[in-house]
Amino acid sequence: MKQRTDYTCPLELTHDIIRGKWKPIILWQLSKGTSSLSSLEKSILGVSRKMLIQHLKELAEYGIVGKQTYEGYPLKVDYFLTDRGRRIFEAVSILQSVGIELMLEDNRGDFLREKGLL
């Protein structure tokens, strides 16, 4: 995704950064610590490798995710949240909390318990 440079509101920038089905989940997984591509792929059910790589690239372009590449064979790459990424994760965490509250209000507590969120 091409980064825009003309924003009419700071919220547009934040939205562009976390927009998409997988980006908040990627941020959530990386908030637990550094992770390899294959570990992320295993922990995010339903995401394709191609989509995961694309979203990691976009998050890196915004300075949200960093990448450490190690020499040797096989190639080893780890992904992590940058300082900027930890800041935006705070917003994702708040969205998660609000989602839990809404699901509880809608009597979806069984789902939350099943997913380990309660």
HUQUI-V194902 format. One record per backbone hydrogen bond with DSSP energy under -0.5 kcal/mol. CO is the residue of the C=O (numbers start at 1). NH is the residue of the N-H. E is the energy in kcal/mol with one decimal. If there is no record, write none. Layout:
BEGIN
CO_NH_E / CO_NH_E
END
This chain:
BEGIN
5_7_-0.7 / 9_12_-1.2 / 9_13_-0.8 / 10_14_-1.8 / 11_15_-2.7 / 12_16_-2.5 / 13_17_-2.0 / 14_18_-1.9 / 15_19_-1.3 / 20_24_-0.6 / 22_26_-2.7 / 23_27_-2.6 / 24_28_-2.2 / 25_29_-2.5 / 26_30_-2.6 / 27_31_-1.6 / 29_32_-1.2 / 30_33_-1.3 / 35_79_-3.3 / 36_40_-2.3 / 37_41_-2.6 / 38_42_-2.0 / 39_43_-2.0 / 40_44_-1.4 / 43_45_-0.7 / 44_47_-1.5 / 48_52_-2.6 / 49_53_-2.7 / 50_54_-2.2 / 51_55_-2.7 / 52_56_-2.5 / 53_57_-2.3 / 54_58_-2.2 / 55_59_-2.7 / 56_60_-2.2 / 57_61_-2.2 / 58_62_-1.4 / 59_64_-2.8 / 59_65_-1.0 / 60_63_-1.3 / 64_82_-2.2 / 66_80_-1.9 / 67_69_-0.5 / 68_78_-2.7 / 70_76_-0.8 / 76_70_-3.0 / 77_37_-0.7 / 78_68_-3.0 / 79_35_-2.4 / 80_66_-3.2 / 82_86_-2.5 / 83_87_-1.7 / 84_88_-2.2 / 85_89_-2.0 / 86_90_-1.0 / 87_90_-0.5 / 87_91_-0.8 / 88_92_-1.6 / 89_93_-2.9 / 90_94_-1.8 / 91_95_-2.2 / 92_96_-2.2 / 93_97_-2.2 / 94_98_-2.4 / 95_99_-2.4 / 96_100_-2.3 / 97_101_-2.2 / 98_102_-2.6 / 99_103_-2.4 / 100_104_-2.4 / 101_105_-2.2 / 102_106_-1.6 / 103_108_-2.8 / 104_107_-1.6 / 108_112_-1.6 / 109_113_-2.7 / 110_114_-2.5 / 111_115_-1.9 / 112_117_-3.0 / 112_118_-0.7 / 113_116_-1.2
END
